[in-house]
Amino acid sequence: GMGKSTVAKMFEHFGIPVFDADAIVRSLQGPGGALVEPIEQHFPGTTGPGGVDRDKLSAQVISDPDKLARLESIVHPAVHRERAKFLLDNQDKPALLFEIPLLYETGGGEAFDKVVVVSASPEIQRERVLSRAGMTEEKLEALLTRQMPDEEKRKRADFVVDTSGDLSTTEAQVRKILTCLGLDAGD
């Protein structure tokens, strides 16, 4: 609900290749995806013709740290392989953007030259997340308990994009970051 995907699309618009970890996971868990069978083996009844049923899987793991860790041990290596492929495919580009939820929480912040944290006020975040299909207050609270406080992420970041305003204000922040990095901001 912070606006990561919107900001990532803005970077992509300016020619920066984007690795979207969530999109990769959805693909790997979709029909015929490489993770469907291993997830079904560990979490019976959570898959079907459409791949992984994310609601059923979430219901099994959201309040069980051991099951969540098991799921992460299946998903993270597959995402890592896709990330390595993305790096190889884009090694000639001047910059890459990795849209990764829970970057700091999983200890991944050190793997990058610069970190851009996308942020919004708690009220806006809550409103955005609760407007999503299938989202409940309980699911939101469970998600928030796994996340580092936004204030701490802002302190650690090299750049912060505050998406609490309108899209033109957000785009201006993206342009400023590109300029700071010596990249073409399309001006």
N, C-alpha and C positions, 0 to 999 in steps of 0.2 A: 503493500500500500504506500510505499515511499515514492514510487515513480521510476524505479530502476529501468523498466522496459521502455518507457517513454524517453528517458534520457539516452539509453543505449541506441534507440532508433535515430535520435538526433546525431549522435556520433557517427552512426552508419551513414546517414545522409551526407555527412561531410567526408565520406570516403574511408572511414576507419572500419576495418573488418571487426565484426562482433562475434564472440563466442558466447552463446546464450546457454548456460548450464541447464536451466529449467527446460528449454526446448529440446536439448539433447536427451534429458531424462524422459521427457514425454515421448520422443521418438523411440528410445530404447525400450520403453514400456508399452508402446503402441502395438497394433496388430503386426505380428511377425517380428517384433522387437527382440533383441538379444537377451533382455532381462526378464521376459515374460515367464519362461520355463523355470529359471532359478527362483524367481519370486513365488511362483505357484508351489514349488517344492517346499519352500520354507514357510509359506503363508497360504495354506490350502484354501481354496474357495475365493481367492481375491482376483482371479483372472477369468477371462472369457474370450469370445470371438473378437472383441474390441481391444484386447490386450489386458493390461492391468486395470482393474476397477479401483481408481484412486480413493474413492470414498470408503470402499470395503477395506482396502489396505490401511488407510489412515485410521479407521476404527480399531484395527488390530494393534497398531503400533503407537498411537499418539500418547497413551498414558503408561506405556511399558518401556522403560529405558533399555532393557535387554533386547526386546524385539526391535526397537528402533536402531540399536547398534548393529544387530544382525542385518537389517535392511540396508543400513549404510555400508556395511562390509560387502554387500552385493553391488550396490549402485556406484559407490565412489571409484573403485578400480575401473569400471567401464567408462565413467565420465573422464577419468584421467587419460585413458587410451584415446578417447575422442579429442581431448585437449591437445595431446601430443601430435595427433594428426593435423589439427587446426594450425598448430605452430609450424609444422613442416610445410603445409600448403600456403602459408602466408609469410614465410621467412623473409621475403623481399620487401615487405611493407614497412613504412617508417614507424607505424604504431599499430597496436592491436588493443581491443577492449574486451575484457572478460566480465560478463555479467554473471556474478556469482553470489547467490544468497548465502548468508552465514559465513562469509569469508573470514572474518576475524574469529568467529566462534569455532571454526574448524582449524585454526592455526595457519591459514593460507595467506595471510597478509604479507608475509616476508618473501613470497615467491614473485612479487611484482615490483617493478621499478617505481611506479606511482600508484596510489590508490585514490579513487574518486568515490566518496560516499554520497549517496543520494538520500536526501532527508526531507521530511515534512513534519509539521506539527503533529503531536499525538492525536489531536482531534481529527485532522484531515486523514491521517493514516487509518484510524479506526473507521471513519466513514467510508473510505475507499475499499477497505478489506471487507467490511460487512455488506457492501453492495454486491459482492461476488456471489454467484450461484453456489448454493450448498454451504456457505460460510455461516457459522454460528458464533455467538459470544464465547462459548466453551472452546471451540477450535481456535479462535483468535487468541484467547488467553494462553492456551497450550503452546501456540506458536511464539507468542511474546516471551514466555518463560525461557525458551531456548535461545533467545536473542540477547546479545550484549546491549546495554542501554544505548540509545541513539547518541546521547551526549558523549559517551566514551568513544564511540565510532568516529564522531566528528573530531575529537581530539587527536585520534590516531591518523586521520586521513591527511593526504597531501592536498586534496581539493575537496570541497563540499559543494554540492549542487542542492540548493533548497528549492523544492518543488511546491512549496505552499502557495506560490503566486500563480500568475497566468503562464501560458506556454511560451509567450515571447520573452518573458523574464527568464524562464528556464533556459531557453535557447541562447540568450545573451550570456548566461553563465557558462554554457558549453563552449561557445565561441571564445570566451575569455581563456578557458582552460587550454583549448587548442592553440591559441596565440602564445600563451605562457610556455607551451611545449615546443614552440617553433613550427607548428603545423598550420596548414592552410585552413583558415576558418571561413572560407567562402566569401570574404568581403570584396 
